[in-house]
Amino acid sequence: MQNPRPDSTTAQVVESGIALQETRGRVIAVAFLFERGVNSNVIVRVLTEPSRRRRYSD
């Protein structure tokens, strides 16, 4: 089980990237997250493996 992300700012950016993927597509979401300094491993994980996402609100 993943632990909640301690960095709430990054967590909010990641949540926004996930929402972007749903509305504008994966390419836009990847660019958004990359431009905001999210680690590439995190980008791949959150956009391609929903079951491995951290639970922000837990």
C-alpha positions in Angstrom: 0.0 0.0 0.0 1.3 3.4 -0.9 1.7 6.1 1.7 0.1 9.5 1.2 2.5 12.0 -0.3 3.8 14.3 2.4 4.4 17.2 -0.1 0.9 18.6 -0.6 2.0 20.9 -3.4 3.3 18.1 -5.5 0.2 16.0 -4.7 -2.0 18.7 -6.0 0.1 19.0 -9.2 -0.2 15.2 -9.7 -3.9 15.3 -9.1 -4.2 18.1 -11.7 -2.2 16.0 -14.2 -4.4 13.0 -13.7 -7.5 15.2 -14.3 -5.8 16.6 -17.4 -5.2 13.1 -18.8 -8.9 12.4 -18.4 -10.0 15.6 -20.2 -7.2 16.5 -22.6 -5.2 13.3 -23.1 -2.0 11.7 -21.9 0.4 13.8 -23.9 -0.9 17.0 -22.4 -0.8 15.5 -18.9 2.8 14.3 -19.3 3.9 17.7 -20.5 2.1 19.4 -17.6 3.7 17.2 -15.0 7.1 17.3 -16.6 7.1 21.1 -16.8 6.3 21.2 -13.1 9.2 19.1 -12.1 7.4 15.8 -11.3 9.8 12.9 -11.5 9.4 10.8 -14.7 8.9 7.6 -12.8 6.1 9.2 -10.9 4.5 10.5 -14.1 4.5 7.0 -15.7 3.2 5.4 -12.5 0.3 7.8 -11.9 -0.8 8.0 -15.6 -0.5 4.3 -16.5 -1.1 2.4 -13.3 -4.0 3.9 -11.4 -3.9 1.1 -8.8 -0.5 2.3 -7.8 -1.4 5.9 -7.2 -0.9 7.4 -3.7 -4.1 8.3 -1.9 -3.8 12.0 -1.4 -6.9 12.4 0.8 -6.2 9.5 3.2 
